[in-house]
Amino acid sequence: MRDILTWIISIILTVLLFVALFYGIYKTNVKHDDKLWNGGHCDICGGTWEYEQAVGHRTSTSYIYVCRNCGKRIELQEVKRDKAERSNYDTN
Ligand SMILES: [Zn+2]
């Protein structure tokens, strides 16, 4: 009985550890994205980002944005512009 309890606790701890790990990775990605996105403006020239294409990776998809002004490229984990447009449509 005690062995089963130990086994269950170790499984729960392992699951919690994985959840914490993935949450940490997600949070880091979002933070990284926000830094690159820089409030919607290029950190070099202040130009606006233009969506270029989605790039599929083995486990995820990232989105390429290009500065309209200087041509700087950034790669984000989530779509920024589309999200903003969608929320505009919702309010209309
Ligand atoms: Zn720029």
PDB file of the backbone (N, CA, C, O) and the ligand in Angstrom, with CONECT records:
HET     ZN  A 101       1
ATOM      1  N   MET A   1       0.848  -1.213   0.000  1.00  0.00           N
ATOM      2  CA  MET A   1       0.000   0.000   0.000  1.00  0.00           C
ATOM      3  C   MET A   1       0.874   1.250   0.000  1.00  0.00           C
ATOM      4  O   MET A   1       0.624   2.196  -0.748  1.00  0.00           O
ATOM      5  N   ARG A   2       1.881   1.242   0.832  1.00  0.00           N
ATOM      6  CA  ARG A   2       2.788   2.374   0.942  1.00  0.00           C
ATOM      7  C   ARG A   2       3.552   2.586  -0.372  1.00  0.00           C
ATOM      8  O   ARG A   2       3.814   3.718  -0.778  1.00  0.00           O
ATOM      9  N   ASP A   3       3.902   1.475  -1.022  1.00  0.00           N
ATOM     10  CA  ASP A   3       4.626   1.548  -2.297  1.00  0.00           C
ATOM     11  C   ASP A   3       3.776   2.218  -3.370  1.00  0.00           C
ATOM     12  O   ASP A   3       4.261   3.033  -4.155  1.00  0.00           O
ATOM     13  N   ILE A   4       2.488   1.852  -3.384  1.00  0.00           N
ATOM     14  CA  ILE A   4       1.563   2.444  -4.373  1.00  0.00           C
ATOM     15  C   ILE A   4       1.448   3.947  -4.149  1.00  0.00           C
ATOM     16  O   ILE A   4       1.435   4.731  -5.099  1.00  0.00           O
ATOM     17  N   LEU A   5       1.365   4.340  -2.871  1.00  0.00           N
ATOM     18  CA  LEU A   5       1.252   5.761  -2.526  1.00  0.00           C
ATOM     19  C   LEU A   5       2.498   6.529  -2.989  1.00  0.00           C
ATOM     20  O   LEU A   5       2.401   7.612  -3.567  1.00  0.00           O
ATOM     21  N   THR A   6       3.653   5.947  -2.722  1.00  0.00           N
ATOM     22  CA  THR A   6       4.919   6.564  -3.152  1.00  0.00           C
ATOM     23  C   THR A   6       4.954   6.706  -4.671  1.00  0.00           C
ATOM     24  O   THR A   6       5.402   7.720  -5.205  1.00  0.00           O
ATOM     25  N   TRP A   7       4.474   5.670  -5.353  1.00  0.00           N
ATOM     26  CA  TRP A   7       4.443   5.639  -6.809  1.00  0.00           C
ATOM     27  C   TRP A   7       3.521   6.734  -7.355  1.00  0.00           C
ATOM     28  O   TRP A   7       3.872   7.447  -8.295  1.00  0.00           O
ATOM     29  N   ILE A   8       2.322   6.856  -6.739  1.00  0.00           N
ATOM     30  CA  ILE A   8       1.355   7.878  -7.169  1.00  0.00           C
ATOM     31  C   ILE A   8       1.928   9.278  -6.940  1.00  0.00           C
ATOM     32  O   ILE A   8       1.822  10.147  -7.805  1.00  0.00           O
ATOM     33  N   ILE A   9       2.534   9.489  -5.769  1.00  0.00           N
ATOM     34  CA  ILE A   9       3.101  10.810  -5.459  1.00  0.00           C
ATOM     35  C   ILE A   9       4.213  11.166  -6.445  1.00  0.00           C
ATOM     36  O   ILE A   9       4.308  12.308  -6.895  1.00  0.00           O
ATOM     37  N   SER A  10       5.047  10.190  -6.775  1.00  0.00           N
ATOM     38  CA  SER A  10       6.138  10.486  -7.705  1.00  0.00           C
ATOM     39  C   SER A  10       5.610  10.806  -9.108  1.00  0.00           C
ATOM     40  O   SER A  10       6.186  11.636  -9.811  1.00  0.00           O
ATOM     41  N   ILE A  11       4.531  10.159  -9.512  1.00  0.00           N
ATOM     42  CA  ILE A  11       3.915  10.475 -10.812  1.00  0.00           C
ATOM     43  C   ILE A  11       3.349  11.891 -10.802  1.00  0.00           C
ATOM     44  O   ILE A  11       3.547  12.657 -11.745  1.00  0.00           O
ATOM     45  N   ILE A  12       2.643  12.227  -9.722  1.00  0.00           N
ATOM     46  CA  ILE A  12       2.067  13.576  -9.611  1.00  0.00           C
ATOM     47  C   ILE A  12       3.177  14.627  -9.656  1.00  0.00           C
ATOM     48  O   ILE A  12       3.049  15.640 -10.344  1.00  0.00           O
ATOM     49  N   LEU A  13       4.260  14.386  -8.923  1.00  0.00           N
ATOM     50  CA  LEU A  13       5.380  15.328  -8.890  1.00  0.00           C
ATOM     51  C   LEU A  13       6.014  15.474 -10.269  1.00  0.00           C
ATOM     52  O   LEU A  13       6.377  16.575 -10.682  1.00  0.00           O
ATOM     53  N   THR A  14       6.143  14.345 -10.979  1.00  0.00           N
ATOM     54  CA  THR A  14       6.726  14.378 -12.325  1.00  0.00           C
ATOM     55  C   THR A  14       5.860  15.208 -13.265  1.00  0.00           C
ATOM     56  O   THR A  14       6.364  16.031 -14.030  1.00  0.00           O
ATOM     57  N   VAL A  15       4.535  14.977 -13.197  1.00  0.00           N
ATOM     58  CA  VAL A  15       3.604  15.727 -14.043  1.00  0.00           C
ATOM     59  C   VAL A  15       3.684  17.220 -13.727  1.00  0.00           C
ATOM     60  O   VAL A  15       3.738  18.048 -14.636  1.00  0.00           O
ATOM     61  N   LEU A  16       3.693  17.559 -12.440  1.00  0.00           N
ATOM     62  CA  LEU A  16       3.778  18.961 -12.030  1.00  0.00           C
ATOM     63  C   LEU A  16       5.065  19.604 -12.536  1.00  0.00           C
ATOM     64  O   LEU A  16       5.075  20.758 -12.963  1.00  0.00           O
ATOM     65  N   LEU A  17       6.151  18.834 -12.479  1.00  0.00           N
ATOM     66  CA  LEU A  17       7.450  19.316 -12.927  1.00  0.00           C
ATOM     67  C   LEU A  17       7.406  19.645 -14.419  1.00  0.00           C
ATOM     68  O   LEU A  17       7.912  20.681 -14.852  1.00  0.00           O
ATOM     69  N   PHE A  18       6.793  18.748 -15.199  1.00  0.00           N
ATOM     70  CA  PHE A  18       6.680  18.962 -16.647  1.00  0.00           C
ATOM     71  C   PHE A  18       5.808  20.174 -16.967  1.00  0.00           C
ATOM     72  O   PHE A  18       6.137  20.974 -17.842  1.00  0.00           O
ATOM     73  N   VAL A  19       4.689  20.299 -16.245  1.00  0.00           N
ATOM     74  CA  VAL A  19       3.794  21.443 -16.449  1.00  0.00           C
ATOM     75  C   VAL A  19       4.549  22.738 -16.162  1.00  0.00           C
ATOM     76  O   VAL A  19       4.467  23.694 -16.933  1.00  0.00           O
ATOM     77  N   ALA A  20       5.287  22.766 -15.046  1.00  0.00           N
ATOM     78  CA  ALA A  20       6.058  23.951 -14.677  1.00  0.00           C
ATOM     79  C   ALA A  20       7.108  24.261 -15.736  1.00  0.00           C
ATOM     80  O   ALA A  20       7.332  25.422 -16.078  1.00  0.00           O
ATOM     81  N   LEU A  21       7.743  23.227 -16.245  1.00  0.00           N
ATOM     82  CA  LEU A  21       8.794  23.367 -17.256  1.00  0.00           C
ATOM     83  C   LEU A  21       8.234  23.978 -18.535  1.00  0.00           C
ATOM     84  O   LEU A  21       8.791  24.935 -19.073  1.00  0.00           O
ATOM     85  N   PHE A  22       7.116  23.409 -19.021  1.00  0.00           N
ATOM     86  CA  PHE A  22       6.519  23.899 -20.267  1.00  0.00           C
ATOM     87  C   PHE A  22       5.957  25.312 -20.098  1.00  0.00           C
ATOM     88  O   PHE A  22       6.028  26.132 -21.013  1.00  0.00           O
ATOM     89  N   TYR A  23       5.398  25.585 -18.915  1.00  0.00           N
ATOM     90  CA  TYR A  23       4.883  26.914 -18.633  1.00  0.00           C
ATOM     91  C   TYR A  23       6.032  27.926 -18.653  1.00  0.00           C
ATOM     92  O   TYR A  23       5.893  29.036 -19.166  1.00  0.00           O
ATOM     93  N   GLY A  24       7.165  27.515 -18.085  1.00  0.00           N
ATOM     94  CA  GLY A  24       8.360  28.355 -18.074  1.00  0.00           C
ATOM     95  C   GLY A  24       8.855  28.654 -19.473  1.00  0.00           C
ATOM     96  O   GLY A  24       9.207  29.791 -19.789  1.00  0.00           O
ATOM     97  N   ILE A  25       8.882  27.614 -20.323  1.00  0.00           N
ATOM     98  CA  ILE A  25       9.321  27.773 -21.721  1.00  0.00           C
ATOM     99  C   ILE A  25       8.362  28.708 -22.451  1.00  0.00           C
ATOM    100  O   ILE A  25       8.791  29.591 -23.194  1.00  0.00           O
ATOM    101  N   TYR A  26       7.057  28.511 -22.236  1.00  0.00           N
ATOM    102  CA  TYR A  26       6.033  29.340 -22.879  1.00  0.00           C
ATOM    103  C   TYR A  26       6.201  30.800 -22.476  1.00  0.00           C
ATOM    104  O   TYR A  26       6.189  31.698 -23.318  1.00  0.00           O
ATOM    105  N   LYS A  27       6.359  31.022 -21.170  1.00  0.00           N
ATOM    106  CA  LYS A  27       6.516  32.380 -20.639  1.00  0.00           C
ATOM    107  C   LYS A  27       7.748  33.059 -21.232  1.00  0.00           C
ATOM    108  O   LYS A  27       7.712  34.236 -21.591  1.00  0.00           O
ATOM    109  N   THR A  28       8.840  32.297 -21.330  1.00  0.00           N
ATOM    110  CA  THR A  28      10.087  32.828 -21.885  1.00  0.00           C
ATOM    111  C   THR A  28       9.886  33.223 -23.339  1.00  0.00           C
ATOM    112  O   THR A  28      10.367  34.271 -23.772  1.00  0.00           O
ATOM    113  N   ASN A  29       9.171  32.382 -24.105  1.00  0.00           N
ATOM    114  CA  ASN A  29       8.896  32.672 -25.513  1.00  0.00           C
ATOM    115  C   ASN A  29       8.072  33.944 -25.668  1.00  0.00           C
ATOM    116  O   ASN A  29       8.367  34.786 -26.516  1.00  0.00           O
ATOM    117  N   VAL A  30       7.030  34.076 -24.835  1.00  0.00           N
ATOM    118  CA  VAL A  30       6.161  35.250 -24.911  1.00  0.00           C
ATOM    119  C   VAL A  30       6.954  36.511 -24.599  1.00  0.00           C
ATOM    120  O   VAL A  30       6.802  37.532 -25.270  1.00  0.00           O
ATOM    121  N   LYS A  31       7.802  36.434 -23.574  1.00  0.00           N
ATOM    122  CA  LYS A  31       8.643  37.556 -23.191  1.00  0.00           C
ATOM    123  C   LYS A  31       9.573  37.935 -24.341  1.00  0.00           C
ATOM    124  O   LYS A  31       9.731  39.111 -24.666  1.00  0.00           O
ATOM    125  N   HIS A  32      10.185  36.918 -24.951  1.00  0.00           N
ATOM    126  CA  HIS A  32      11.095  37.096 -26.075  1.00  0.00           C
ATOM    127  C   HIS A  32      10.362  37.747 -27.244  1.00  0.00           C
ATOM    128  O   HIS A  32      10.877  38.669 -27.875  1.00  0.00           O
ATOM    129  N   ASP A  33       9.146  37.254 -27.527  1.00  0.00           N
ATOM    130  CA  ASP A  33       8.313  37.798 -28.599  1.00  0.00           C
ATOM    131  C   ASP A  33       8.028  39.280 -28.361  1.00  0.00           C
ATOM    132  O   ASP A  33       8.173  40.108 -29.260  1.00  0.00           O
ATOM    133  N   ASP A  34       7.622  39.595 -27.134  1.00  0.00           N
ATOM    134  CA  ASP A  34       7.259  40.974 -26.807  1.00  0.00           C
ATOM    135  C   ASP A  34       8.441  41.917 -26.989  1.00  0.00           C
ATOM    136  O   ASP A  34       8.284  43.059 -27.423  1.00  0.00           O
ATOM    137  N   LYS A  35       9.639  41.412 -26.645  1.00  0.00           N
ATOM    138  CA  LYS A  35      10.846  42.222 -26.791  1.00  0.00           C
ATOM    139  C   LYS A  35      11.125  42.489 -28.271  1.00  0.00           C
ATOM    140  O   LYS A  35      11.449  43.614 -28.652  1.00  0.00           O
ATOM    141  N   LEU A  36      10.996  41.442 -29.110  1.00  0.00           N
ATOM    142  CA  LEU A  36      11.213  41.590 -30.551  1.00  0.00           C
ATOM    143  C   LEU A  36      10.144  42.482 -31.171  1.00  0.00           C
ATOM    144  O   LEU A  36      10.438  43.351 -31.992  1.00  0.00           O
ATOM    145  N   TRP A  37       8.901  42.251 -30.765  1.00  0.00           N
ATOM    146  CA  TRP A  37       7.753  42.973 -31.304  1.00  0.00           C
ATOM    147  C   TRP A  37       7.837  44.458 -30.965  1.00  0.00           C
ATOM    148  O   TRP A  37       7.458  45.316 -31.762  1.00  0.00           O
ATOM    149  N   ASN A  38       8.344  44.743 -29.764  1.00  0.00           N
ATOM    150  CA  ASN A  38       8.628  46.120 -29.338  1.00  0.00           C
ATOM    151  C   ASN A  38       7.417  47.042 -29.486  1.00  0.00           C
ATOM    152  O   ASN A  38       7.550  48.174 -29.951  1.00  0.00           O
ATOM    153  N   GLY A  39       6.247  46.562 -29.095  1.00  0.00           N
ATOM    154  CA  GLY A  39       5.034  47.376 -29.156  1.00  0.00           C
ATOM    155  C   GLY A  39       4.563  47.634 -30.576  1.00  0.00           C
ATOM    156  O   GLY A  39       3.793  48.565 -30.813  1.00  0.00           O
ATOM    157  N   GLY A  40       5.022  46.809 -31.542  1.00  0.00           N
ATOM    158  CA  GLY A  40       4.574  46.949 -32.925  1.00  0.00           C
ATOM    159  C   GLY A  40       5.509  47.782 -33.784  1.00  0.00           C
ATOM    160  O   GLY A  40       5.214  48.066 -34.945  1.00  0.00           O
ATOM    161  N   HIS A  41       6.653  48.177 -33.201  1.00  0.00           N
ATOM    162  CA  HIS A  41       7.586  49.012 -33.959  1.00  0.00           C
ATOM    163  C   HIS A  41       8.989  48.426 -33.980  1.00  0.00           C
ATOM    164  O   HIS A  41       9.440  47.837 -32.998  1.00  0.00           O
ATOM    165  N   CYS A  42       9.663  48.590 -35.087  1.00  0.00           N
ATOM    166  CA  CYS A  42      11.045  48.150 -35.259  1.00  0.00           C
ATOM    167  C   CYS A  42      11.929  48.878 -34.246  1.00  0.00           C
ATOM    168  O   CYS A  42      11.823  50.093 -34.076  1.00  0.00           O
ATOM    169  N   ASP A  43      12.811  48.114 -33.569  1.00  0.00           N
ATOM    170  CA  ASP A  43      13.659  48.742 -32.552  1.00  0.00           C
ATOM    171  C   ASP A  43      14.818  49.529 -33.168  1.00  0.00           C
ATOM    172  O   ASP A  43      15.506  50.263 -32.459  1.00  0.00           O
ATOM    173  N   ILE A  44      15.043  49.388 -34.469  1.00  0.00           N
ATOM    174  CA  ILE A  44      16.130  50.104 -35.134  1.00  0.00           C
ATOM    175  C   ILE A  44      15.648  51.450 -35.691  1.00  0.00           C
ATOM    176  O   ILE A  44      16.234  52.497 -35.416  1.00  0.00           O
ATOM    177  N   CYS A  45      14.554  51.396 -36.489  1.00  0.00           N
ATOM    178  CA  CYS A  45      14.127  52.615 -37.186  1.00  0.00           C
ATOM    179  C   CYS A  45      12.741  53.088 -36.763  1.00  0.00           C
ATOM    180  O   CYS A  45      12.325  54.183 -37.141  1.00  0.00           O
ATOM    181  N   GLY A  46      12.011  52.276 -35.977  1.00  0.00           N
ATOM    182  CA  GLY A  46      10.675  52.684 -35.535  1.00  0.00           C
ATOM    183  C   GLY A  46       9.573  52.392 -36.542  1.00  0.00           C
ATOM    184  O   GLY A  46       8.425  52.786 -36.341  1.00  0.00           O
ATOM    185  N   GLY A  47       9.922  51.696 -37.633  1.00  0.00           N
ATOM    186  CA  GLY A  47       8.938  51.338 -38.661  1.00  0.00           C
ATOM    187  C   GLY A  47       7.971  50.285 -38.140  1.00  0.00           C
ATOM    188  O   GLY A  47       8.191  49.695 -37.083  1.00  0.00           O
ATOM    189  N   THR A  48       6.893  50.053 -38.894  1.00  0.00           N
ATOM    190  CA  THR A  48       5.907  49.056 -38.473  1.00  0.00           C
ATOM    191  C   THR A  48       6.200  47.700 -39.104  1.00  0.00           C
ATOM    192  O   THR A  48       6.729  47.619 -40.212  1.00  0.00           O
ATOM    193  N   TRP A  49       5.849  46.636 -38.383  1.00  0.00           N
ATOM    194  CA  TRP A  49       6.071  45.267 -38.854  1.00  0.00           C
ATOM    195  C   TRP A  49       5.024  44.874 -39.871  1.00  0.00           C
ATOM    196  O   TRP A  49       3.850  45.219 -39.741  1.00  0.00           O
ATOM    197  N   GLU A  50       5.458  44.153 -40.878  1.00  0.00           N
ATOM    198  CA  GLU A  50       4.530  43.616 -41.871  1.00  0.00           C
ATOM    199  C   GLU A  50       4.652  42.097 -41.864  1.00  0.00           C
ATOM    200  O   GLU A  50       5.751  41.551 -41.962  1.00  0.00           O
ATOM    201  N   TYR A  51       3.505  41.419 -41.747  1.00  0.00           N
ATOM    202  CA  TYR A  51       3.509  39.960 -41.740  1.00  0.00           C
ATOM    203  C   TYR A  51       4.014  39.428 -43.074  1.00  0.00           C
ATOM    204  O   TYR A  51       3.555  39.850 -44.135  1.00  0.00           O
ATOM    205  N   GLU A  52       4.966  38.497 -43.011  1.00  0.00           N
ATOM    206  CA  GLU A  52       5.505  37.953 -44.252  1.00  0.00           C
ATOM    207  C   GLU A  52       5.039  36.518 -44.480  1.00  0.00           C
ATOM    208  O   GLU A  52       4.389  36.223 -45.483  1.00  0.00           O
ATOM    209  N   GLN A  53       5.375  35.624 -43.542  1.00  0.00           N
ATOM    210  CA  GLN A  53       5.002  34.226 -43.728  1.00  0.00           C
ATOM    211  C   GLN A  53       5.071  33.443 -42.417  1.00  0.00           C
ATOM    212  O   GLN A  53       5.695  33.864 -41.443  1.00  0.00           O
ATOM    213  N   ALA A  54       4.401  32.282 -42.433  1.00  0.00           N
ATOM    214  CA  ALA A  54       4.482  31.361 -41.306  1.00  0.00           C
ATOM    215  C   ALA A  54       5.514  30.295 -41.640  1.00  0.00           C
ATOM    216  O   ALA A  54       5.574  29.808 -42.769  1.00  0.00           O
ATOM    217  N   VAL A  55       6.319  29.940 -40.658  1.00  0.00           N
ATOM    218  CA  VAL A  55       7.339  28.924 -40.869  1.00  0.00           C
ATOM    219  C   VAL A  55       7.054  27.745 -39.946  1.00  0.00           C
ATOM    220  O   VAL A  55       7.002  27.900 -38.726  1.00  0.00           O
ATOM    221  N   GLY A  56       6.870  26.577 -40.531  1.00  0.00           N
ATOM    222  CA  GLY A  56       6.587  25.391 -39.735  1.00  0.00           C
ATOM    223  C   GLY A  56       7.857  24.727 -39.245  1.00  0.00           C
ATOM    224  O   GLY A  56       8.758  24.437 -40.032  1.00  0.00           O
ATOM    225  N   HIS A  57       7.928  24.487 -37.951  1.00  0.00           N
ATOM    226  CA  HIS A  57       9.030  23.726 -37.376  1.00  0.00           C
ATOM    227  C   HIS A  57       8.508  22.355 -36.987  1.00  0.00           C
ATOM    228  O   HIS A  57       7.334  22.042 -37.189  1.00  0.00           O
ATOM    229  N   ARG A  58       9.378  21.556 -36.435  1.00  0.00           N
ATOM    230  CA  ARG A  58       8.996  20.189 -36.097  1.00  0.00           C
ATOM    231  C   ARG A  58       7.864  20.154 -35.070  1.00  0.00           C
ATOM    232  O   ARG A  58       6.930  19.364 -35.203  1.00  0.00           O
ATOM    233  N   THR A  59       7.943  21.002 -34.054  1.00  0.00           N
ATOM    234  CA  THR A  59       6.933  20.957 -32.994  1.00  0.00           C
ATOM    235  C   THR A  59       6.105  22.230 -32.905  1.00  0.00           C
ATOM    236  O   THR A  59       5.148  22.289 -32.134  1.00  0.00           O
ATOM    237  N   SER A  60       6.459  23.250 -33.682  1.00  0.00           N
ATOM    238  CA  SER A  60       5.745  24.512 -33.555  1.00  0.00           C
ATOM    239  C   SER A  60       5.739  25.264 -34.883  1.00  0.00           C
ATOM    240  O   SER A  60       6.386  24.861 -35.850  1.00  0.00           O
ATOM    241  N   THR A  61       5.000  26.356 -34.903  1.00  0.00           N
ATOM    242  CA  THR A  61       4.984  27.241 -36.073  1.00  0.00           C
ATOM    243  C   THR A  61       5.401  28.620 -35.606  1.00  0.00           C
ATOM    244  O   THR A  61       4.930  29.094 -34.572  1.00  0.00           O
ATOM    245  N   SER A  62       6.280  29.270 -36.355  1.00  0.00           N
ATOM    246  CA  SER A  62       6.614  30.645 -36.011  1.00  0.00           C
ATOM    247  C   SER A  62       6.270  31.554 -37.184  1.00  0.00           C
ATOM    248  O   SER A  62       6.091  31.099 -38.314  1.00  0.00           O
ATOM    249  N   TYR A  63       6.186  32.820 -36.897  1.00  0.00           N
ATOM    250  CA  TYR A  63       5.688  33.793 -37.867  1.00  0.00           C
ATOM    251  C   TYR A  63       6.742  34.870 -38.113  1.00  0.00           C
ATOM    252  O   TYR A  63       7.270  35.479 -37.182  1.00  0.00           O
ATOM    253  N   ILE A  64       7.031  35.085 -39.397  1.00  0.00           N
ATOM    254  CA  ILE A  64       8.055  36.048 -39.775  1.00  0.00           C
ATOM    255  C   ILE A  64       7.414  37.405 -40.063  1.00  0.00           C
ATOM    256  O   ILE A  64       6.450  37.510 -40.821  1.00  0.00           O
ATOM    257  N   TYR A  65       7.967  38.423 -39.446  1.00  0.00           N
ATOM    258  CA  TYR A  65       7.553  39.799 -39.714  1.00  0.00           C
ATOM    259  C   TYR A  65       8.754  40.576 -40.220  1.00  0.00           C
ATOM    260  O   TYR A  65       9.880  40.366 -39.769  1.00  0.00           O
ATOM    261  N   VAL A  66       8.503  41.478 -41.161  1.00  0.00           N
ATOM    262  CA  VAL A  66       9.575  42.281 -41.731  1.00  0.00           C
ATOM    263  C   VAL A  66       9.256  43.755 -41.522  1.00  0.00           C
ATOM    264  O   VAL A  66       8.114  44.184 -41.688  1.00  0.00           O
ATOM    265  N   CYS A  67      10.274  44.525 -41.155  1.00  0.00           N
ATOM    266  CA  CYS A  67      10.099  45.970 -40.990  1.00  0.00           C
ATOM    267  C   CYS A  67       9.888  46.595 -42.372  1.00  0.00           C
ATOM    268  O   CYS A  67      10.675  46.363 -43.289  1.00  0.00           O
ATOM    269  N   ARG A  68       8.836  47.377 -42.512  1.00  0.00           N
ATOM    270  CA  ARG A  68       8.522  48.019 -43.795  1.00  0.00           C
ATOM    271  C   ARG A  68       9.598  49.016 -44.186  1.00  0.00           C
ATOM    272  O   ARG A  68       9.835  49.269 -45.368  1.00  0.00           O
ATOM    273  N   ASN A  69      10.241  49.573 -43.177  1.00  0.00           N
ATOM    274  CA  ASN A  69      11.189  50.653 -43.406  1.00  0.00           C
ATOM    275  C   ASN A  69      12.607  50.165 -43.721  1.00  0.00           C
ATOM    276  O   ASN A  69      13.177  50.526 -44.751  1.00  0.00           O
ATOM    277  N   CYS A  70      13.176  49.338 -42.824  1.00  0.00           N
ATOM    278  CA  CYS A  70      14.584  48.959 -42.992  1.00  0.00           C
ATOM    279  C   CYS A  70      14.769  47.488 -43.374  1.00  0.00           C
ATOM    280  O   CYS A  70      15.884  47.059 -43.671  1.00  0.00           O
ATOM    281  N   GLY A  71      13.687  46.722 -43.367  1.00  0.00           N
ATOM    282  CA  GLY A  71      13.791  45.336 -43.801  1.00  0.00           C
ATOM    283  C   GLY A  71      14.253  44.355 -42.745  1.00  0.00           C
ATOM    284  O   GLY A  71      14.548  43.205 -43.070  1.00  0.00           O
ATOM    285  N   LYS A  72      14.326  44.775 -41.485  1.00  0.00           N
ATOM    286  CA  LYS A  72      14.715  43.866 -40.404  1.00  0.00           C
ATOM    287  C   LYS A  72      13.651  42.777 -40.245  1.00  0.00           C
ATOM    288  O   LYS A  72      12.452  43.056 -40.281  1.00  0.00           O
ATOM    289  N   ARG A  73      14.112  41.521 -40.065  1.00  0.00           N
ATOM    290  CA  ARG A  73      13.190  40.400 -39.925  1.00  0.00           C
ATOM    291  C   ARG A  73      13.158  39.904 -38.489  1.00  0.00           C
ATOM    292  O   ARG A  73      14.200  39.790 -37.844  1.00  0.00           O
ATOM    293  N   ILE A  74      11.966  39.609 -37.989  1.00  0.00           N
ATOM    294  CA  ILE A  74      11.840  38.991 -36.668  1.00  0.00           C
ATOM    295  C   ILE A  74      10.984  37.739 -36.788  1.00  0.00           C
ATOM    296  O   ILE A  74      10.122  37.637 -37.660  1.00  0.00           O
ATOM    297  N   GLU A  75      11.237  36.795 -35.900  1.00  0.00           N
ATOM    298  CA  GLU A  75      10.498  35.547 -35.895  1.00  0.00           C
ATOM    299  C   GLU A  75       9.783  35.407 -34.568  1.00  0.00           C
ATOM    300  O   GLU A  75      10.414  35.352 -33.513  1.00  0.00           O
ATOM    301  N   LEU A  76       8.443  35.350 -34.625  1.00  0.00           N
ATOM    302  CA  LEU A  76       7.644  35.286 -33.405  1.00  0.00           C
ATOM    303  C   LEU A  76       6.957  33.936 -33.276  1.00  0.00           C
ATOM    304  O   LEU A  76       6.758  33.226 -34.262  1.00  0.00           O
ATOM    305  N   GLN A  77       6.597  33.594 -32.046  1.00  0.00           N
ATOM    306  CA  GLN A  77       5.925  32.317 -31.782  1.00  0.00           C
ATOM    307  C   GLN A  77       4.423  32.414 -31.986  1.00  0.00           C
ATOM    308  O   GLN A  77       3.744  31.393 -32.097  1.00  0.00           O
ATOM    309  N   GLU A  78       3.894  33.639 -32.036  1.00  0.00           N
ATOM    310  CA  GLU A  78       2.453  33.786 -32.225  1.00  0.00           C
ATOM    311  C   GLU A  78       2.170  34.952 -33.158  1.00  0.00           C
ATOM    312  O   GLU A  78       3.007  35.838 -33.332  1.00  0.00           O
ATOM    313  N   VAL A  79       0.980  34.947 -33.760  1.00  0.00           N
ATOM    314  CA  VAL A  79       0.603  35.997 -34.702  1.00  0.00           C
ATOM    315  C   VAL A  79       0.168  37.225 -33.915  1.00  0.00           C
ATOM    316  O   VAL A  79      -0.748  37.158 -33.096  1.00  0.00           O
ATOM    317  N   LYS A  80       0.824  38.329 -34.168  1.00  0.00           N
ATOM    318  CA  LYS A  80       0.511  39.564 -33.439  1.00  0.00           C
ATOM    319  C   LYS A  80      -0.530  40.396 -34.180  1.00  0.00           C
ATOM    320  O   LYS A  80      -1.558  40.767 -33.614  1.00  0.00           O
ATOM    321  N   ARG A  81      -0.255  40.685 -35.445  1.00  0.00           N
ATOM    322  CA  ARG A  81      -1.102  41.587 -36.222  1.00  0.00           C
ATOM    323  C   ARG A  81      -2.519  41.021 -36.371  1.00  0.00           C
ATOM    324  O   ARG A  81      -3.503  41.738 -36.191  1.00  0.00           O
ATOM    325  N   ASP A  82      -2.610  39.733 -36.700  1.00  0.00           N
ATOM    326  CA  ASP A  82      -3.909  39.102 -36.904  1.00  0.00           C
ATOM    327  C   ASP A  82      -4.774  39.180 -35.654  1.00  0.00           C
ATOM    328  O   ASP A  82      -5.986  39.381 -35.723  1.00  0.00           O
ATOM    329  N   LYS A  83      -4.116  39.014 -34.511  1.00  0.00           N
ATOM    330  CA  LYS A  83      -4.839  39.046 -33.251  1.00  0.00           C
ATOM    331  C   LYS A  83      -5.474  40.425 -33.036  1.00  0.00           C
ATOM    332  O   LYS A  83      -6.623  40.537 -32.609  1.00  0.00           O
ATOM    333  N   ALA A  84      -4.705  41.459 -33.337  1.00  0.00           N
ATOM    334  CA  ALA A  84      -5.186  42.829 -33.176  1.00  0.00           C
ATOM    335  C   ALA A  84      -6.354  43.093 -34.125  1.00  0.00           C
ATOM    336  O   ALA A  84      -7.350  43.706 -33.742  1.00  0.00           O
ATOM    337  N   GLU A  85      -6.220  42.617 -35.384  1.00  0.00           N
ATOM    338  CA  GLU A  85      -7.285  42.823 -36.369  1.00  0.00           C
ATOM    339  C   GLU A  85      -8.562  42.095 -35.961  1.00  0.00           C
ATOM    340  O   GLU A  85      -9.671  42.604 -36.122  1.00  0.00           O
ATOM    341  N   ARG A  86      -8.371  40.887 -35.429  1.00  0.00           N
ATOM    342  CA  ARG A  86      -9.518  40.095 -35.027  1.00  0.00           C
ATOM    343  C   ARG A  86     -10.293  40.803 -33.919  1.00  0.00           C
ATOM    344  O   ARG A  86     -11.523  40.832 -33.946  1.00  0.00           O
ATOM    345  N   SER A  87      -9.583  41.375 -32.943  1.00  0.00           N
ATOM    346  CA  SER A  87     -10.266  42.050 -31.846  1.00  0.00           C
ATOM    347  C   SER A  87     -10.974  43.318 -32.324  1.00  0.00           C
ATOM    348  O   SER A  87     -11.975  43.738 -31.744  1.00  0.00           O
ATOM    349  N   ASN A  88     -10.431  43.931 -33.409  1.00  0.00           N
ATOM    350  CA  ASN A  88     -11.109  45.104 -33.992  1.00  0.00           C
ATOM    351  C   ASN A  88     -12.426  44.705 -34.628  1.00  0.00           C
ATOM    352  O   ASN A  88     -13.433  45.403 -34.510  1.00  0.00           O
ATOM    353  N   TYR A  89     -12.397  43.548 -35.318  1.00  0.00           N
ATOM    354  CA  TYR A  89     -13.611  43.066 -35.958  1.00  0.00           C
ATOM    355  C   TYR A  89     -14.678  42.731 -34.919  1.00  0.00           C
ATOM    356  O   TYR A  89     -15.868  42.971 -35.123  1.00  0.00           O
ATOM    357  N   ASP A  90     -14.222  42.173 -33.803  1.00  0.00           N
ATOM    358  CA  ASP A  90     -15.157  41.771 -32.752  1.00  0.00           C
ATOM    359  C   ASP A  90     -15.933  42.963 -32.184  1.00  0.00           C
ATOM    360  O   ASP A  90     -17.113  42.844 -31.855  1.00  0.00           O
ATOM    361  N   THR A  91     -15.260  44.111 -32.071  1.00  0.00           N
ATOM    362  CA  THR A  91     -15.913  45.276 -31.485  1.00  0.00           C
ATOM    363  C   THR A  91     -16.859  45.947 -32.474  1.00  0.00           C
ATOM    364  O   THR A  91     -17.765  46.674 -32.067  1.00  0.00           O
ATOM    365  N   ASN A  92     -16.654  45.708 -33.785  1.00  0.00           N
ATOM    366  CA  ASN A  92     -17.513  46.344 -34.798  1.00  0.00           C
ATOM    367  C   ASN A  92     -18.863  45.665 -34.951  1.00  0.00           C
ATOM    368  O   ASN A  92     -19.681  46.094 -35.764  1.00  0.00           O
TER     369      ASN A  92
HETATM  370 ZN    ZN A 101      13.209  48.983 -39.165  1.00  0.00          ZN2+
END
